[in-house]
Amino acid sequence: MSEDQLEAFLRHAERDDDVVGLILSGSAARGLATVRSDLDLYVVLDHSSREWSSEHSLGMDTPVITLEQLKEIPFDPRDWANRWSFAYAQVLMDRTHGELHRLVVAQATLQPSEVHRVLATYLDGYVNFAYRSLKSHRDGKLFEARLDAVESLSWGLPIVFGLQRRVRPYNKYLRWELENHPFDDPRWEPLLMLVDEILDTDDPAPQRGLFRLVEPEARAYGYGHVLDAWGDELDLFDD
């Protein structure tokens, strides 16, 4: 989409009192747009309107959402796929006296109770796939070990980011986020290297390294019982 088309869209939205905000998401909001990138622009309404509907066209996606819908966050973390679209988004128009900005931050930031839900949902599954991978590696089944290692990341990454009170980024943006918005705790600095090695090698060491980062924080949140239920099988996570 050209700048002229965007300006025309913004003027159209500004003339409609039902539009209370515009949120720029996607690669354009994060400084990663290319000539092939489309523009992701949320149109936020005070209430549902027949004048506005979500559209997908060449060069521009305009999902339409009401303020009430933006306030609603699903209880189940497995239904949070859309939340990261609000991470590092830009509010281009706000007629809500700052409420829209607060809602965008709330979508992209986990509350302590939500961190608990992430751990309750994903921790046992993460340990399960990582354990199966290590067991296959021990038994010389390297193909199976790599499959389970990759699958463990689907369960482990929501935990890793949840422990930082963040929503897991889309795979497309994982490296970008870790390089441009690193975690405050320096203990997590090896994370990107560990993920790379889990994906690219059949070495069990990076899986053990990731587990050593997750385990103490999961225990600190009170989920030691989930880990301890694995008993002696956790020995496979030791070097």
Protein Blocks (a to p, Z undefined) as FASTA:
>chain_A
ZZklmmmmmmmmmmpmklgbdcdehjllnopacfkbccddddddfbdcfkbccdddehia
cddddfklmmpccfblklmmmmmmmgopacfbdcegommmmmmmmmmpccfklmmmmmmm
mmmmmmmmmmmmmmmmmnopaklmmmmmmmmmmmmmmmmmmmnopacddfklmmmmmmmm
ccfblklmmmmmmmmmmmmmccfklmmmmmmmmmmmmmmnopmmmmmmnmmmlmmmpZZ
